[in-house]
Amino acid sequence: MTTAALPLFPPVAARAHTLRPRWERPAYAALLIATALLLLWDLGASGYANSFYSAAVQAGSESWKAFFFGSSDAGNSITVDKPPAALWPMALSVRLFGLGAWQILVPQALMGVGTTAVLYAAVRLQFGPVAALLSGTVFALTPVAALMFRFNNPDALLTLLLTVTVYCVLRALDGARTKWLLWAGVAVGFAFLTKTLQAFVILPPLALLYAVCAPTGLRRRLGQLLLAGLAMVVAGGWWVAVVELWPASSRPYIGGSQNNSFLELTLGYNGLGRINGNETGSVGGGGRAGGGGGMSWGETGIDRLFSANIGGQISWLLPAALVLLVAGLVITWRARRATDSLESMARAAFLAWGGSLLITALVFSYMQGIFHEYYTVALAPFVAALVGMGVVVLWEERGSRAASLTLAGTLALTAYWAFVLLGRSTGYVPWLRWTVLAAGLGAAAVLPFVGRLGRRGLLAVAAVGLGAALAGPLAYCLTTVGTAHQGSIVTAGPAVMGGRGGMGGPGGPGGQGLRTVYLPGGAAPQGAVPGRMMPGGPGGQGAPAGQGGQGGQGGQAGQGGRGVERMGGGPGGMGGLLNGTEASAEAKAALRTDAARYTWAAAAIGSQNAASYQLASGVPVMPVGGFNGSDPSPTLKQFQEYVKAGKIHWFIGQSGAQSSGQGVEGGGGPGEAPGMNRAGGMGGPGGGTSSAIETWVKANFKATTVGGATFYDLTASTSGTS
């Protein structure tokens, strides 16, 4: 492979403004504008999206202490179960522009545009503007990316920072520049403050790549890596040091931990627990569900990313990325390490993006703890980069029969896999899957003979092949942006057959459908699982993975309406774990009455329930037990002291689906999730403090129905308790 054979791989000098193709800047601007439009379109339809994080954003916009710690409420009772970096941009936006869906979600959408821009810059370094535009387009049209950059989970910022990390490493490799390696360390540090140990997953292949391939002496390479590690520790460790040194009595409880320790949270619930499934305090307590090595979060294995509930999120071009990674390495492997040649830098780019993809995919495939479909957004930039780079490399080498056949085979494989994925949602634009298959296979059949075509014929074949490869992801993206998403567990695209059953349980009054999406044409797919979870029968156990429980089914999509994805049956769903409840006008008025006199206007079990009332009323609501209701915060004694001191006005009880318990896949007794008490709070390692608190409240304070909810006035004891 020679430089002349790779005109789309510009040398360093070719990056100058004067050597840019005339069409590049308009095309790049169009890519970013189109990405922004896709992510911003009707963004406010999802409302507060994941109210768990939105409540923390609202708290951080009112209290700098809550901002710093990532507290769930402005009273600073407990933090969310992640570090606060992802909350900071949203909280600043709300502080500047007021509380609202757009103010919370626009920073997330802008992160998606930023990730596209960084990916473009990274791929362009060695492969030119065509590869960069293709990579950016593939990323923007990845369904799970269209979902998560319109949502308020930490994964949006994490994906941006992981992309920045790879970009900085590639810049550092180009001349062994220490500055860029230090910036890579800083990016990883802030990624740690976004989602803890997931930030470190891509470190092994990137560190090994630099240690072996950087064009400088071994001693200098190792020294640079040590400095980058120091930059990472400083960037991610300063906040951890402050939290650990801060007196526990004057800071919020660390949500998700059992000992009020961020280090315990990092290494346990958010660390090794995600790998081995022993997640103390998580939903179900990390218990094994089902056989065959599966957990309550689905079967593990090499095919996990291609399964019914995950495949449509990320895997459209994943097979192509793997093939193109191998092809790119074969073509570029002739380069020597200690040169600054185009070939060696191109090979390093394949190793950087490919190594990041492979290690992240393996972790996702075999982790036995909590795993949600939307986690796969972290793979999106890696897949997109490999597709853009690999297609350009093979296209430039298309005179070689091996390269042309590889490119044709990759396109045929992509078209067939899109045909399979589109077929998993019966009734979803039925003509599309056959069109994609026919166009993809047709273009693949012609590709080995493109040398005999003129320029117009060549471009036509390329356009048809590209259209076939991207039509499926585009359709899923349009369905995603046309669907409002709310709750803790959300997925992109339409409902699919064979999706994971997961957590069952009864549907609440008037709300049995777990996920209802309105597909093009207005009809729900026949036989499709209505979302990721199937509702179980009243009081019954949840269904095994991939099956629906007995009882109510998701409602049929209406005509011409908007889909809303809301996880959990009935008000609050699964005791409010997956989504909160709707606060009535009467409840809002009660919470706001004399709210300034109290640290917390109310307390409610579980963060999602508390968040719903807090966001509706604008006043602090204490989430007893944190997200799962399993955290020992506050203890019964602490809660009694708060009540005695007049710091809490109301306690909001649980009713209906919430108080009866919910069946969970592989769960305990009828009507109960593993570790879930009858009151809806999680028992487990937390000692059942949330259940004990609710029992004490019921025994000592009179219940009042306020807008359909049960309120207990903690300022008026019925037993003389003060």
QUIDALIN-V797018 format. One record per residue. N is the residue number from 1. RES is the residue in one small letter. NEAR is the number of other ideal C-beta (glycine too) atoms within 10 Angstrom. Layout:
BEGIN
n->[N & N]
res->[RES & RES]
near->[NEAR & NEAR]
END
This chain:
BEGIN
n->[1 & 2 & 3 & 4 & 5 & 6 & 7 & 8 & 9 & 10 & 11 & 12 & 13 & 14 & 15 & 16 & 17 & 18 & 19 & 20 & 21 & 22 & 23 & 24 & 25 & 26 & 27 & 28 & 29 & 30 & 31 & 32 & 33 & 34 & 35 & 36 & 37 & 38 & 39 & 40 & 41 & 42 & 43 & 44 & 45 & 46 & 47 & 48 & 49 & 50 & 51 & 52 & 53 & 54 & 55 & 56 & 57 & 58 & 59 & 60 & 61 & 62 & 63 & 64 & 65 & 66 & 67 & 68 & 69 & 70 & 71 & 72 & 73 & 74 & 75 & 76 & 77 & 78 & 79 & 80 & 81 & 82 & 83 & 84 & 85 & 86 & 87 & 88 & 89 & 90 & 91 & 92 & 93 & 94 & 95 & 96 & 97 & 98 & 99 & 100 & 101 & 102 & 103 & 104 & 105 & 106 & 107 & 108 & 109 & 110 & 111 & 112 & 113 & 114 & 115 & 116 & 117 & 118 & 119 & 120 & 121 & 122 & 123 & 124 & 125 & 126 & 127 & 128 & 129 & 130 & 131 & 132 & 133 & 134 & 135 & 136 & 137 & 138 & 139 & 140 & 141 & 142 & 143 & 144 & 145 & 146 & 147 & 148 & 149 & 150 & 151 & 152 & 153 & 154 & 155 & 156 & 157 & 158 & 159 & 160 & 161 & 162 & 163 & 164 & 165 & 166 & 167 & 168 & 169 & 170 & 171 & 172 & 173 & 174 & 175 & 176 & 177 & 178 & 179 & 180 & 181 & 182 & 183 & 184 & 185 & 186 & 187 & 188 & 189 & 190 & 191 & 192 & 193 & 194 & 195 & 196 & 197 & 198 & 199 & 200 & 201 & 202 & 203 & 204 & 205 & 206 & 207 & 208 & 209 & 210 & 211 & 212 & 213 & 214 & 215 & 216 & 217 & 218 & 219 & 220 & 221 & 222 & 223 & 224 & 225 & 226 & 227 & 228 & 229 & 230 & 231 & 232 & 233 & 234 & 235 & 236 & 237 & 238 & 239 & 240 & 241 & 242 & 243 & 244 & 245 & 246 & 247 & 248 & 249 & 250 & 251 & 252 & 253 & 254 & 255 & 256 & 257 & 258 & 259 & 260 & 261 & 262 & 263 & 264 & 265 & 266 & 267 & 268 & 269 & 270 & 271 & 272 & 273 & 274 & 275 & 276 & 277 & 278 & 279 & 280 & 281 & 282 & 283 & 284 & 285 & 286 & 287 & 288 & 289 & 290 & 291 & 292 & 293 & 294 & 295 & 296 & 297 & 298 & 299 & 300 & 301 & 302 & 303 & 304 & 305 & 306 & 307 & 308 & 309 & 310 & 311 & 312 & 313 & 314 & 315 & 316 & 317 & 318 & 319 & 320 & 321 & 322 & 323 & 324 & 325 & 326 & 327 & 328 & 329 & 330 & 331 & 332 & 333 & 334 & 335 & 336 & 337 & 338 & 339 & 340 & 341 & 342 & 343 & 344 & 345 & 346 & 347 & 348 & 349 & 350 & 351 & 352 & 353 & 354 & 355 & 356 & 357 & 358 & 359 & 360 & 361 & 362 & 363 & 364 & 365 & 366 & 367 & 368 & 369 & 370 & 371 & 372 & 373 & 374 & 375 & 376 & 377 & 378 & 379 & 380 & 381 & 382 & 383 & 384 & 385 & 386 & 387 & 388 & 389 & 390 & 391 & 392 & 393 & 394 & 395 & 396 & 397 & 398 & 399 & 400 & 401 & 402 & 403 & 404 & 405 & 406 & 407 & 408 & 409 & 410 & 411 & 412 & 413 & 414 & 415 & 416 & 417 & 418 & 419 & 420 & 421 & 422 & 423 & 424 & 425 & 426 & 427 & 428 & 429 & 430 & 431 & 432 & 433 & 434 & 435 & 436 & 437 & 438 & 439 & 440 & 441 & 442 & 443 & 444 & 445 & 446 & 447 & 448 & 449 & 450 & 451 & 452 & 453 & 454 & 455 & 456 & 457 & 458 & 459 & 460 & 461 & 462 & 463 & 464 & 465 & 466 & 467 & 468 & 469 & 470 & 471 & 472 & 473 & 474 & 475 & 476 & 477 & 478 & 479 & 480 & 481 & 482 & 483 & 484 & 485 & 486 & 487 & 488 & 489 & 490 & 491 & 492 & 493 & 494 & 495 & 496 & 497 & 498 & 499 & 500 & 501 & 502 & 503 & 504 & 505 & 506 & 507 & 508 & 509 & 510 & 511 & 512 & 513 & 514 & 515 & 516 & 517 & 518 & 519 & 520 & 521 & 522 & 523 & 524 & 525 & 526 & 527 & 528 & 529 & 530 & 531 & 532 & 533 & 534 & 535 & 536 & 537 & 538 & 539 & 540 & 541 & 542 & 543 & 544 & 545 & 546 & 547 & 548 & 549 & 550 & 551 & 552 & 553 & 554 & 555 & 556 & 557 & 558 & 559 & 560 & 561 & 562 & 563 & 564 & 565 & 566 & 567 & 568 & 569 & 570 & 571 & 572 & 573 & 574 & 575 & 576 & 577 & 578 & 579 & 580 & 581 & 582 & 583 & 584 & 585 & 586 & 587 & 588 & 589 & 590 & 591 & 592 & 593 & 594 & 595 & 596 & 597 & 598 & 599 & 600 & 601 & 602 & 603 & 604 & 605 & 606 & 607 & 608 & 609 & 610 & 611 & 612 & 613 & 614 & 615 & 616 & 617 & 618 & 619 & 620 & 621 & 622 & 623 & 624 & 625 & 626 & 627 & 628 & 629 & 630 & 631 & 632 & 633 & 634 & 635 & 636 & 637 & 638 & 639 & 640 & 641 & 642 & 643 & 644 & 645 & 646 & 647 & 648 & 649 & 650 & 651 & 652 & 653 & 654 & 655 & 656 & 657 & 658 & 659 & 660 & 661 & 662 & 663 & 664 & 665 & 666 & 667 & 668 & 669 & 670 & 671 & 672 & 673 & 674 & 675 & 676 & 677 & 678 & 679 & 680 & 681 & 682 & 683 & 684 & 685 & 686 & 687 & 688 & 689 & 690 & 691 & 692 & 693 & 694 & 695 & 696 & 697 & 698 & 699 & 700 & 701 & 702 & 703 & 704 & 705 & 706 & 707 & 708 & 709 & 710 & 711 & 712 & 713 & 714 & 715 & 716 & 717 & 718 & 719 & 720 & 721 & 722]
res->[m & t & t & a & a & l & p & l & f & p & p & v & a & a & r & a & h & t & l & r & p & r & w & e & r & p & a & y & a & a & l & l & i & a & t & a & l & l & l & l & w & d & l & g & a & s & g & y & a & n & s & f & y & s & a & a & v & q & a & g & s & e & s & w & k & a & f & f & f & g & s & s & d & a & g & n & s & i & t & v & d & k & p & p & a & a & l & w & p & m & a & l & s & v & r & l & f & g & l & g & a & w & q & i & l & v & p & q & a & l & m & g & v & g & t & t & a & v & l & y & a & a & v & r & l & q & f & g & p & v & a & a & l & l & s & g & t & v & f & a & l & t & p & v & a & a & l & m & f & r & f & n & n & p & d & a & l & l & t & l & l & l & t & v & t & v & y & c & v & l & r & a & l & d & g & a & r & t & k & w & l & l & w & a & g & v & a & v & g & f & a & f & l & t & k & t & l & q & a & f & v & i & l & p & p & l & a & l & l & y & a & v & c & a & p & t & g & l & r & r & r & l & g & q & l & l & l & a & g & l & a & m & v & v & a & g & g & w & w & v & a & v & v & e & l & w & p & a & s & s & r & p & y & i & g & g & s & q & n & n & s & f & l & e & l & t & l & g & y & n & g & l & g & r & i & n & g & n & e & t & g & s & v & g & g & g & g & r & a & g & g & g & g & g & m & s & w & g & e & t & g & i & d & r & l & f & s & a & n & i & g & g & q & i & s & w & l & l & p & a & a & l & v & l & l & v & a & g & l & v & i & t & w & r & a & r & r & a & t & d & s & l & e & s & m & a & r & a & a & f & l & a & w & g & g & s & l & l & i & t & a & l & v & f & s & y & m & q & g & i & f & h & e & y & y & t & v & a & l & a & p & f & v & a & a & l & v & g & m & g & v & v & v & l & w & e & e & r & g & s & r & a & a & s & l & t & l & a & g & t & l & a & l & t & a & y & w & a & f & v & l & l & g & r & s & t & g & y & v & p & w & l & r & w & t & v & l & a & a & g & l & g & a & a & a & v & l & p & f & v & g & r & l & g & r & r & g & l & l & a & v & a & a & v & g & l & g & a & a & l & a & g & p & l & a & y & c & l & t & t & v & g & t & a & h & q & g & s & i & v & t & a & g & p & a & v & m & g & g & r & g & g & m & g & g & p & g & g & p & g & g & q & g & l & r & t & v & y & l & p & g & g & a & a & p & q & g & a & v & p & g & r & m & m & p & g & g & p & g & g & q & g & a & p & a & g & q & g & g & q & g & g & q & g & g & q & a & g & q & g & g & r & g & v & e & r & m & g & g & g & p & g & g & m & g & g & l & l & n & g & t & e & a & s & a & e & a & k & a & a & l & r & t & d & a & a & r & y & t & w & a & a & a & a & i & g & s & q & n & a & a & s & y & q & l & a & s & g & v & p & v & m & p & v & g & g & f & n & g & s & d & p & s & p & t & l & k & q & f & q & e & y & v & k & a & g & k & i & h & w & f & i & g & q & s & g & a & q & s & s & g & q & g & v & e & g & g & g & g & p & g & e & a & p & g & m & n & r & a & g & g & m & g & g & p & g & g & g & t & s & s & a & i & e & t & w & v & k & a & n & f & k & a & t & t & v & g & g & a & t & f & y & d & l & t & a & s & t & s & g & t & s]
near->[18 & 7 & 12 & 6 & 10 & 21 & 11 & 17 & 25 & 21 & 13 & 12 & 8 & 13 & 12 & 9 & 6 & 6 & 10 & 15 & 11 & 7 & 10 & 15 & 12 & 9 & 15 & 20 & 10 & 11 & 22 & 16 & 11 & 16 & 25 & 16 & 12 & 22 & 26 & 19 & 14 & 12 & 19 & 15 & 19 & 23 & 16 & 23 & 25 & 25 & 29 & 29 & 25 & 25 & 28 & 33 & 31 & 28 & 31 & 26 & 24 & 18 & 18 & 11 & 16 & 27 & 21 & 19 & 29 & 29 & 28 & 33 & 29 & 24 & 25 & 22 & 30 & 30 & 31 & 27 & 23 & 23 & 28 & 23 & 21 & 30 & 29 & 19 & 18 & 25 & 26 & 16 & 22 & 21 & 17 & 9 & 13 & 10 & 17 & 14 & 17 & 13 & 21 & 31 & 27 & 20 & 21 & 26 & 22 & 18 & 22 & 26 & 22 & 18 & 28 & 28 & 17 & 21 & 29 & 25 & 17 & 26 & 31 & 24 & 21 & 28 & 30 & 23 & 20 & 20 & 27 & 27 & 20 & 26 & 30 & 29 & 22 & 28 & 28 & 27 & 26 & 28 & 29 & 30 & 36 & 29 & 27 & 31 & 32 & 29 & 24 & 25 & 23 & 24 & 26 & 31 & 26 & 26 & 28 & 27 & 25 & 29 & 28 & 24 & 27 & 25 & 24 & 25 & 29 & 25 & 18 & 23 & 26 & 17 & 13 & 18 & 16 & 14 & 11 & 19 & 25 & 19 & 21 & 26 & 26 & 19 & 25 & 27 & 26 & 23 & 31 & 25 & 24 & 26 & 23 & 24 & 14 & 22 & 24 & 14 & 17 & 26 & 18 & 12 & 21 & 26 & 17 & 13 & 21 & 24 & 13 & 12 & 19 & 25 & 18 & 15 & 11 & 10 & 8 & 12 & 18 & 13 & 13 & 23 & 19 & 11 & 14 & 27 & 16 & 14 & 19 & 24 & 16 & 13 & 20 & 24 & 15 & 12 & 20 & 17 & 12 & 13 & 21 & 13 & 7 & 13 & 6 & 13 & 5 & 8 & 17 & 25 & 21 & 27 & 30 & 27 & 26 & 20 & 13 & 17 & 15 & 22 & 14 & 17 & 24 & 20 & 15 & 22 & 26 & 24 & 19 & 15 & 22 & 24 & 14 & 13 & 22 & 17 & 26 & 18 & 28 & 27 & 26 & 26 & 21 & 25 & 20 & 15 & 22 & 16 & 9 & 8 & 11 & 20 & 24 & 29 & 26 & 26 & 16 & 18 & 14 & 10 & 12 & 20 & 19 & 18 & 22 & 18 & 24 & 27 & 23 & 30 & 28 & 27 & 26 & 28 & 26 & 22 & 16 & 24 & 27 & 19 & 20 & 26 & 24 & 13 & 23 & 25 & 16 & 14 & 24 & 25 & 12 & 11 & 17 & 9 & 11 & 11 & 11 & 13 & 17 & 21 & 20 & 22 & 24 & 24 & 22 & 24 & 27 & 26 & 21 & 25 & 32 & 24 & 20 & 28 & 23 & 15 & 17 & 20 & 23 & 13 & 17 & 20 & 17 & 14 & 19 & 21 & 20 & 19 & 23 & 18 & 25 & 23 & 24 & 28 & 28 & 29 & 25 & 29 & 31 & 29 & 29 & 29 & 35 & 29 & 30 & 29 & 31 & 31 & 27 & 26 & 26 & 24 & 19 & 21 & 18 & 18 & 10 & 12 & 9 & 12 & 19 & 19 & 15 & 23 & 26 & 22 & 16 & 26 & 26 & 20 & 17 & 26 & 26 & 16 & 22 & 27 & 20 & 15 & 24 & 26 & 15 & 23 & 28 & 15 & 16 & 26 & 18 & 14 & 7 & 17 & 22 & 12 & 17 & 25 & 19 & 13 & 18 & 26 & 17 & 17 & 24 & 24 & 13 & 18 & 24 & 17 & 12 & 21 & 9 & 9 & 13 & 9 & 7 & 8 & 13 & 17 & 12 & 15 & 20 & 15 & 11 & 17 & 25 & 16 & 15 & 25 & 28 & 21 & 22 & 28 & 26 & 19 & 24 & 27 & 23 & 18 & 24 & 26 & 22 & 16 & 26 & 20 & 27 & 21 & 24 & 23 & 24 & 28 & 27 & 29 & 28 & 29 & 29 & 25 & 15 & 16 & 28 & 26 & 25 & 26 & 34 & 30 & 37 & 25 & 24 & 21 & 11 & 9 & 20 & 18 & 20 & 33 & 28 & 21 & 27 & 21 & 22 & 14 & 13 & 12 & 14 & 25 & 20 & 9 & 11 & 22 & 27 & 24 & 26 & 25 & 30 & 30 & 34 & 29 & 20 & 17 & 15 & 18 & 23 & 28 & 26 & 19 & 24 & 21 & 15 & 22 & 23 & 13 & 20 & 21 & 14 & 23 & 16 & 14 & 22 & 13 & 9 & 8 & 10 & 14 & 21 & 18 & 24 & 21 & 23 & 32 & 30 & 24 & 23 & 30 & 30 & 30 & 30 & 31 & 31 & 27 & 26 & 32 & 29 & 15 & 23 & 14 & 9 & 14 & 23 & 17 & 12 & 25 & 27 & 14 & 13 & 11 & 18 & 7 & 11 & 21 & 18 & 27 & 27 & 25 & 31 & 32 & 33 & 30 & 34 & 29 & 29 & 32 & 30 & 28 & 29 & 32 & 20 & 21 & 20 & 15 & 22 & 30 & 32 & 29 & 32 & 28 & 31 & 30 & 26 & 31 & 35 & 29 & 30 & 22 & 25 & 22 & 14 & 17 & 10 & 15 & 26 & 17 & 12 & 20 & 23 & 13 & 11 & 13 & 18 & 25 & 24 & 28 & 26 & 28 & 22 & 26 & 18 & 16 & 27 & 27 & 17 & 20 & 26 & 31 & 29 & 27 & 31 & 22 & 26 & 17 & 12 & 11 & 20 & 21 & 31 & 21 & 25 & 30 & 21 & 13 & 24 & 30 & 31 & 32 & 22 & 25 & 15 & 24 & 14 & 22 & 25 & 34 & 23 & 19 & 24 & 27 & 15 & 16 & 23 & 15 & 10 & 17 & 22 & 12 & 15 & 14 & 11 & 19 & 14 & 14 & 23 & 15 & 22 & 22 & 16 & 24 & 14 & 9 & 15 & 12 & 9 & 6 & 14 & 11]
END
